[in-house]
């Protein structure tokens, strides 16, 4: 059974409902005629407009759509997640999101579903959460590195080309050996990870990419992943 994670560096239906390129890519991975997809918008505090955009987008792609709320009455999480073909996690505050998830045991439920073949996907907070560590702006004062779910090894940084503080922060953390390397994903690009060890960039706008950033002989090297344009 192939395990899939599609980590989006930025863009997609949350900003505007456009051509839905990356959304189509995600549901096509499921190979289901009418896949069940569940949206988890915890990182924005279950923002209603975000949910509306999700329903409009994926309903138009003939998906069976649902979402999970944590700031209203919460459904039986395991029963619901176990029925899904795809999980999509929205952007926002990663630290707050993971704190809520762990309180409700959703981190364990998602790991079990992932191991059973449910596709995990998401943008920004919903991208970095699957990795061991993520670079986040959950703290207003500065970017920080935080522990995440650990479905995939490594440290992930989204919005790599979209926010001016991202590239300098990654370089600083690697040069000072706070991290050995970083998986950096540009906006309008996703990193498709199969079985935790096969990586491919999926560019859905303007030839964007994802990079493995590391240090060799005290020099930083940014190696782009193999890219597919959609």
GIJOFEN-V88848 format. One record per residue. N is the residue number from 0. PSI is psi in degrees with one decimal (NA if undefined). BURIAL is b if it has 16 or more other C-alpha atoms within 10 Angstrom, else e. Layout:
n: [N N]
psi: [PSI PSI]
burial: [BURIAL BURIAL]
This chain:
n: [0 1 2 3 4 5 6 7 8 9 10 11 12 13 14 15 16 17 18 19 20 21 22 23 24 25 26 27 28 29 30 31 32 33 34 35 36 37 38 39 40 41 42 43 44 45 46 47 48 49 50 51 52 53 54 55 56 57 58 59 60 61 62 63 64 65 66 67 68 69 70 71 72 73 74 75 76 77 78 79 80 81 82 83 84 85 86 87 88 89 90 91 92 93 94 95 96 97 98 99 100 101 102 103 104 105 106 107 108 109 110 111 112 113 114 115 116 117 118 119 120 121 122 123 124 125 126 127 128 129 130 131 132 133 134 135 136 137 138 139 140 141 142 143 144 145 146 147 148 149 150 151 152 153 154 155 156 157 158 159 160 161 162 163 164 165 166 167 168 169 170 171 172 173 174 175 176 177 178 179 180 181 182 183 184 185 186 187 188 189 190 191 192 193 194 195 196 197 198 199 200 201 202 203 204 205 206 207 208 209 210 211 212 213 214 215 216 217 218 219 220 221 222 223 224 225 226 227 228 229]
psi: [125.4 134.1 134.7 137.3 130.5 104.8 117.0 127.1 -21.3 149.6 -169.2 -167.2 -21.6 -30.5 -47.0 149.7 97.6 -125.4 -7.9 40.1 -50.7 -30.9 -42.6 -40.2 -45.6 -48.9 -27.8 -28.6 -30.3 -25.1 31.9 146.6 -46.7 78.2 147.5 125.3 132.2 129.1 133.7 98.3 32.2 -36.9 -17.8 17.6 36.2 42.3 128.2 -41.5 -32.8 -42.5 -39.1 -45.7 -38.6 -49.6 -42.0 -44.9 -55.1 -23.9 -37.0 -18.3 14.2 41.9 157.2 109.2 149.6 172.0 168.0 127.1 144.2 -13.3 12.8 -164.6 133.0 135.0 175.0 105.7 -48.6 -44.1 -40.2 -47.6 -37.1 -18.5 -7.1 148.2 -32.7 140.0 133.7 122.3 128.2 169.3 174.2 -142.2 105.8 -43.7 -46.5 -41.1 -50.8 -32.1 -42.9 -45.9 -46.2 -34.7 -34.6 3.5 18.4 -28.8 -41.6 -41.7 -43.2 -38.3 -41.8 -42.4 -41.7 -44.9 -20.6 1.8 1.4 131.9 127.7 132.4 169.1 173.2 141.0 -110.5 -36.4 -4.4 -48.4 -21.3 -25.5 -14.9 171.1 -42.8 157.1 149.9 121.4 152.1 29.3 -32.4 126.7 -31.6 -37.0 161.4 149.0 160.9 129.5 154.7 138.5 -152.8 -27.1 23.9 -31.9 143.1 151.5 175.2 133.2 139.5 118.3 179.6 33.9 -36.2 -0.2 -27.1 125.4 -18.7 -13.1 -53.7 -48.6 -36.7 -45.0 -45.9 -43.6 -44.7 -37.1 -43.8 -35.8 3.1 27.3 -32.0 153.4 -29.3 174.7 140.9 109.1 126.6 124.4 163.6 151.4 28.9 146.7 154.1 116.7 119.3 122.7 126.7 26.4 -3.3 -0.7 120.3 136.6 131.8 137.0 104.8 123.6 14.2 125.9 40.0 50.1 168.5 174.2 153.3 148.9 108.8 124.9 179.6 132.9 125.9 42.6 15.5 140.3 135.6 128.9 106.3 116.4 143.8 157.6 133.5 140.4 133.4 137.4 NA]
burial: [e e b b b b b b b b b b b b e e e e e b b b b e e b b e e b e e e e b b b b b b b b b b e b e e e b b e b b b e b b e e e e b e b b b b b b e e e e e e e e e e b e e b b b b b b b b b b b b e b b e b b e e e e b b e b b b e b b e e b b b b b b b b b b b b b b b b b b b b b b e e e e e e b b b b b b b b e b b b b b b b b e e e e b e e b b b e b b b e e e b e b b b b b b b b b b b b b b b e e e b b b b b b e e e b b b b b b b b e e e e e e b e b b e b e e e]
